């Protein structure tokens, strides 16, 4: 069987800079106009727009996870607007310009893809990241303090893995989860809330590590579990209404029967 032909061009055949049509400039010009013409837009600062930036980012992620391309198209536009706002406000304050933002992006991508830009051979991702950090900095330096704890745990483990501090496969991580589970059980039998919280944190950290070494991302698998639970519980509620069962008055045993029925139905 012959392999299908690919329309992809080789890196040396690409003139990525020459193909740019200035779409980002249109977005920046739109925001600059809004800053002049609209009192609300003019009153905004980089800090006041943080909640909007975070919200739009989450909405983009939701659209991707739902596979809703129509929604994604709109949400990407909203996110682009927020990014454009930050760049325009940076220009207004004199802290940076659209050109310096683009230059730093281009330089970073060239540095991380030396084999595509005639700068050398392909290098391991974590090796490149380590080279970007100062020699006297920790491999854990530079992570955003605002990262979601679940994502931060994943990134911490990913970084230390880059310098060899890691298990060779998921087996070691599984043993660590089992060890942390036992420590949580012992803490539950004790009287110290602080000890219990510490052991629960260690257990969560170990589970994130197991997830990473199993080839998955904790945010993705937890989101899938959340959605599955929500879908099943909503089906349980529907089933309870059909049978006249009051959820607030039903026993846990009665709810377990409905739950098992929902699970057995394939939902």
C-alpha positions as CSV (number, residue, x, y, z in Angstrom):
1,X,0.0,0.0,0.0
2,X,1.4,3.4,-0.9
3,X,1.3,6.2,1.6
4,X,-0.9,9.1,0.8
5,X,0.7,12.2,-0.6
6,X,1.2,15.1,1.8
7,X,0.6,18.7,0.8
8,X,2.9,19.8,3.7
9,X,6.0,21.7,2.5
10,X,9.5,21.2,4.0
11,X,10.6,23.9,6.5
12,X,13.1,25.3,4.1
13,X,10.3,25.9,1.6
14,X,8.3,28.0,4.0
15,X,8.4,31.8,4.0
16,X,6.3,32.3,7.1
17,X,7.1,36.0,7.6
18,X,6.3,36.8,3.9
19,X,2.9,35.1,4.2
20,X,1.7,37.3,7.0
21,X,-1.4,39.4,6.1
22,X,-1.6,41.7,9.2
23,X,-4.8,40.2,10.7
24,X,-3.5,41.0,14.2
25,X,-2.9,44.6,13.2
26,X,-6.6,44.9,12.4
27,X,-7.5,43.7,15.9
28,X,-5.0,46.1,17.4
29,X,-6.4,49.0,15.3
30,X,-9.9,48.1,16.4
31,X,-9.0,48.2,20.1
32,X,-7.1,51.5,19.6
33,X,-10.3,52.9,18.1
34,X,-12.4,51.6,21.0
35,X,-10.0,53.1,23.5
36,X,-10.6,56.5,21.8
37,X,-14.4,56.3,21.1
38,X,-15.8,54.3,24.1
39,X,-15.6,55.6,27.7
40,X,-15.8,52.0,29.1
41,X,-13.0,50.7,26.9
42,X,-10.9,53.8,27.7
43,X,-11.3,53.4,31.4
44,X,-9.9,49.8,31.4
45,X,-6.5,48.9,32.7
46,X,-4.4,45.7,32.3
47,X,-5.6,44.7,35.8
48,X,-9.3,45.4,35.4
49,X,-9.3,43.2,32.3
50,X,-7.8,40.2,34.0
51,X,-11.2,38.6,34.9
52,X,-12.3,39.0,31.3
53,X,-9.1,37.4,30.0
54,X,-9.4,34.4,32.3
55,X,-13.1,34.0,31.5
56,X,-12.6,34.1,27.8
57,X,-9.7,31.6,28.1
58,X,-11.9,29.2,30.0
59,X,-14.7,29.6,27.4
60,X,-12.2,28.8,24.6
61,X,-11.2,25.6,26.4
62,X,-14.9,24.7,27.0
63,X,-15.6,25.0,23.2
64,X,-12.6,22.9,22.3
65,X,-13.6,20.2,24.8
66,X,-17.2,20.2,23.5
67,X,-16.0,20.0,19.9
68,X,-18.2,23.0,19.1
69,X,-16.3,24.7,16.2
70,X,-19.0,27.4,15.8
71,X,-18.6,28.4,19.4
72,X,-14.9,28.1,19.3
73,X,-14.7,30.5,16.4
74,X,-16.6,33.2,18.4
75,X,-14.7,32.5,21.6
76,X,-11.3,32.8,19.9
77,X,-12.3,36.2,18.6
78,X,-13.2,37.2,22.2
79,X,-9.9,36.0,23.4
80,X,-8.0,37.7,20.6
81,X,-9.8,41.0,21.6
82,X,-8.5,40.6,25.2
83,X,-5.0,39.9,24.0
84,X,-5.2,42.9,21.7
85,X,-6.3,45.1,24.6
86,X,-3.2,44.1,26.6
87,X,-0.9,44.9,23.7
88,X,-2.5,48.3,23.0
89,X,-2.5,49.3,26.6
90,X,1.2,48.3,26.8
91,X,1.9,50.6,23.8
92,X,0.0,53.5,25.5
93,X,2.0,53.2,28.6
94,X,5.3,52.9,26.7
95,X,6.2,49.6,28.4
96,X,6.4,47.7,25.1
97,X,5.0,47.7,21.5
98,X,3.4,45.2,19.2
99,X,6.7,44.9,17.4
100,X,8.6,44.0,20.6
101,X,5.9,41.4,21.6
102,X,6.2,39.8,18.1
103,X,10.0,39.9,18.2
104,X,10.2,38.2,21.5
105,X,7.7,35.5,20.3
106,X,9.7,35.0,17.1
107,X,13.0,34.8,18.9
108,X,11.6,32.3,21.4
109,X,10.2,30.0,18.7
110,X,13.4,30.1,16.7
111,X,15.4,29.3,19.8
112,X,13.1,26.4,20.7
113,X,13.1,25.1,17.1
114,X,16.7,25.5,16.0
115,X,16.4,22.7,13.4
116,X,13.7,24.7,11.5
117,X,15.6,28.0,11.3
118,X,19.1,26.9,10.5
119,X,20.3,27.3,14.1
120,X,21.4,23.7,14.8
121,X,20.0,20.3,15.5
122,X,16.6,19.4,17.1
123,X,16.9,19.5,20.9
124,X,14.9,18.0,23.7
125,X,12.2,20.3,24.9
126,X,13.1,20.3,28.6
127,X,16.8,20.7,27.7
128,X,15.9,23.9,25.8
129,X,13.7,25.1,28.6
130,X,16.6,24.6,31.1
131,X,18.9,26.5,28.9
132,X,16.5,29.5,28.9
133,X,16.7,29.7,32.6
134,X,19.7,31.3,34.3
135,X,22.3,28.7,35.5
136,X,21.8,29.8,39.1
137,X,18.0,29.5,38.9
138,X,16.0,26.5,40.1
139,X,14.4,24.3,37.4
140,X,11.1,25.3,39.1
141,X,11.7,29.0,38.6
142,X,9.5,31.2,36.5
143,X,6.2,29.4,36.9
144,X,3.1,31.6,37.3
145,X,1.9,31.9,40.9
146,X,-1.6,32.1,39.4
147,X,-1.5,28.6,37.9
148,X,-4.3,26.2,38.9
149,X,-2.9,23.9,41.6
150,X,-3.7,20.8,39.5
151,X,-1.8,22.2,36.5
152,X,1.0,23.5,38.7
153,X,1.6,20.0,40.1
154,X,1.8,18.6,36.6
155,X,4.2,21.3,35.5
156,X,6.4,20.9,38.6
157,X,6.7,17.1,37.9
158,X,7.3,17.7,34.2
159,X,10.2,20.1,35.0
160,X,12.0,17.9,37.5
161,X,11.6,15.0,35.1
162,X,13.6,17.0,32.7
163,X,16.7,16.7,35.0
164,X,16.1,13.0,35.6
165,X,14.1,13.2,38.9
166,X,11.4,10.8,37.8
167,X,10.4,7.2,37.7
168,X,11.1,5.3,34.5
169,X,7.4,4.3,34.1
170,X,4.1,4.5,35.9
171,X,4.8,1.6,38.2
172,X,6.8,3.6,40.7
173,X,4.1,6.3,40.7
174,X,1.4,3.7,41.3
175,X,3.4,2.4,44.3
176,X,3.6,6.0,45.6
177,X,-0.1,6.5,45.3
178,X,-0.7,3.3,47.3
179,X,1.7,4.5,50.0
180,X,0.0,7.9,50.2
181,X,-3.4,6.2,50.4
182,X,-2.3,4.3,53.5
183,X,-1.0,7.5,55.1
184,X,-4.3,9.2,54.4
185,X,-6.1,6.3,56.1
186,X,-3.9,6.6,59.1
187,X,-4.4,10.4,59.3
188,X,-8.2,9.9,59.1
189,X,-7.9,7.8,62.3
190,X,-6.0,10.6,64.0
191,X,-7.2,13.9,65.4
192,X,-5.0,16.4,63.6
193,X,-6.7,18.2,60.8
194,X,-3.4,19.7,59.7
195,X,-1.8,16.2,59.3
196,X,-4.9,15.0,57.3
197,X,-4.8,18.0,54.9
198,X,-1.0,17.4,54.3
199,X,-1.5,13.7,53.6
200,X,-4.5,14.5,51.3
201,X,-2.3,17.0,49.4
202,X,0.5,14.4,49.1
203,X,-2.1,11.9,47.7
204,X,-3.4,14.4,45.1
205,X,0.2,15.2,44.1
206,X,1.0,11.5,43.7
207,X,-2.2,10.9,41.6
208,X,-1.2,13.8,39.3
209,X,2.2,12.2,38.9
210,X,0.7,8.8,38.1
211,X,-1.6,10.4,35.5
212,X,1.3,12.1,33.8
213,X,3.4,9.0,33.7
214,X,0.4,7.1,32.3
215,X,0.5,9.5,29.3
216,X,-2.5,11.6,30.3
217,X,-3.0,15.2,31.5
218,X,-4.7,15.6,34.9
219,X,-6.8,18.5,33.8
220,X,-8.2,16.6,30.8
221,X,-9.0,13.4,32.7
222,X,-10.5,15.2,35.7
223,X,-12.7,17.3,33.4
224,X,-13.9,14.1,31.7
225,X,-14.7,12.6,35.1
226,X,-16.6,15.7,36.1
227,X,-18.6,15.6,33.0
228,X,-19.4,11.9,33.3
229,X,-20.5,12.3,36.9
230,X,-22.7,15.3,36.1
231,X,-24.3,13.5,33.2
232,X,-25.0,10.4,35.3
233,X,-26.3,12.4,38.3
234,X,-28.6,14.4,36.0
235,X,-29.9,11.1,34.6
236,X,-30.4,9.8,38.2
237,X,-32.4,13.0,39.0
238,X,-34.6,12.3,35.9
239,X,-35.1,8.7,36.9
240,X,-36.0,9.7,40.4
241,X,-38.6,12.2,39.2
242,X,-40.2,9.5,36.9
243,X,-40.5,7.2,39.9
244,X,-41.7,9.8,42.4
245,X,-38.5,9.6,44.5
246,X,-37.7,12.7,46.5
247,X,-33.9,13.0,46.5
248,X,-33.8,15.0,49.7
249,X,-35.8,12.3,51.6
250,X,-34.4,9.1,49.9
251,X,-31.8,7.0,51.7
252,X,-28.3,6.5,50.4
253,X,-29.2,2.9,49.6
254,X,-32.1,4.0,47.4
255,X,-29.9,6.5,45.6
256,X,-27.2,3.9,45.1
257,X,-29.8,1.6,43.4
258,X,-30.7,4.5,41.0
259,X,-27.1,5.2,40.4
260,X,-26.2,1.6,39.6
261,X,-29.2,1.5,37.2
262,X,-27.9,4.7,35.4
263,X,-24.4,3.1,35.1
264,X,-25.8,-0.2,33.9
265,X,-27.7,1.6,31.2
266,X,-24.5,2.9,29.7
267,X,-24.9,6.6,30.5
